[in-house]
Amino acid sequence: MASTLDQLRQTVRALADNSDKIGNQLAPFTHKFAQESQKVIAAIGNTATGQDKQIAQTLAAATKSLEQTIAALRQVKKTGDEWSARA
C-alpha cells in the first residue's frame, strides 16, 4: 500500500505532466490567436473608436492572458517535477 507521501508525489507528478501537456497544446492556438488578433487590430488601425477600440484592447488582453497561462503551466511542470524528485 502506498504511503500518503507516495500518493501525493504521484498526484503532483500527474498534475505537472497534465500541465505540461495542456501548455504544449495551448501554445499553437495562442500563436494563431495572436496572429489573427494582430490582423484585426491592424485593420482597425488609428480609426478605432468605441467598440472597435474595445475589441482591439480585448484581443490584446486575451493574447497576454493566454501567454501568461502557458508560462504558468510550464512553471507548474518545473516546480512539480522538482518537488516530486525531492519528496
C-alpha positions as CSV (number, residue, x, y, z in Angstrom):
1,M,0.0,0.0,0.0
2,A,1.4,3.4,-1.0
3,S,2.1,5.9,1.7
4,T,0.5,9.2,1.8
5,L,3.7,10.8,0.6
6,D,3.9,8.4,-2.3
7,Q,0.3,9.2,-3.3
8,L,0.9,12.9,-3.0
9,R,4.1,12.5,-5.2
10,Q,2.1,10.7,-7.8
11,T,-0.6,13.3,-7.7
12,V,1.9,16.1,-8.1
13,R,3.6,14.3,-11.0
14,A,0.3,13.8,-12.8
15,L,-0.6,17.4,-12.3
16,A,2.8,18.5,-13.6
17,D,2.5,16.2,-16.6
18,N,-1.0,17.3,-17.4
19,S,0.0,21.0,-17.1
20,D,2.9,20.4,-19.5
21,K,0.6,18.6,-22.0
22,I,-2.1,21.3,-21.8
23,G,0.6,24.1,-22.2
24,N,2.0,22.4,-25.2
25,Q,-1.5,22.0,-26.8
26,L,-2.3,25.6,-26.0
27,A,0.9,27.1,-27.5
28,P,-0.1,26.7,-31.2
29,F,-3.5,28.1,-30.5
30,T,-2.1,31.1,-28.7
31,H,0.3,31.7,-31.6
32,K,-2.5,31.6,-34.2
33,F,-4.8,33.7,-31.9
34,A,-2.1,36.4,-31.6
35,Q,-1.6,36.4,-35.4
36,E,-5.2,36.7,-36.2
37,S,-5.7,39.4,-33.4
38,Q,-2.9,41.4,-34.9
39,K,-4.6,41.3,-38.3
40,V,-7.8,42.6,-36.7
41,I,-6.0,45.3,-34.8
42,A,-4.1,46.4,-37.9
43,A,-7.4,46.5,-39.9
44,I,-9.0,48.7,-37.3
45,G,-5.9,51.0,-37.2
46,N,-6.0,54.5,-35.9
47,T,-9.6,54.9,-36.8
48,A,-10.7,52.8,-33.9
49,T,-13.3,54.3,-31.7
50,G,-15.8,52.9,-29.2
51,Q,-16.4,49.2,-29.7
52,D,-13.6,48.9,-32.3
53,K,-11.1,50.1,-29.8
54,Q,-12.6,47.9,-27.1
55,I,-12.2,44.8,-29.4
56,A,-8.6,45.7,-30.0
57,Q,-7.9,46.0,-26.3
58,T,-9.8,42.8,-25.5
59,L,-7.9,40.8,-28.2
60,A,-4.6,42.2,-26.8
61,A,-5.6,41.3,-23.3
62,A,-6.7,37.8,-24.3
63,T,-3.4,37.2,-26.1
64,K,-1.5,38.3,-23.0
65,S,-3.6,36.1,-20.8
66,L,-3.0,33.1,-23.0
67,E,0.7,33.7,-22.9
68,Q,0.7,34.0,-19.1
69,T,-1.3,30.8,-18.8
70,I,1.2,28.9,-20.8
71,A,4.0,30.3,-18.7
72,A,2.2,29.4,-15.5
73,L,1.6,25.8,-16.8
74,R,5.3,25.5,-17.6
75,Q,6.1,26.7,-14.1
76,V,3.7,24.1,-12.6
77,K,5.6,21.4,-14.6
78,K,9.0,22.6,-13.5
79,T,8.1,23.1,-9.8
80,G,6.1,19.9,-9.7
81,D,8.9,17.8,-11.1
82,E,11.5,19.4,-8.8
83,W,9.3,18.8,-5.7
84,S,8.4,15.2,-6.6
85,A,12.1,14.4,-7.2
86,R,13.0,15.6,-3.7
87,A,9.9,14.4,-1.8
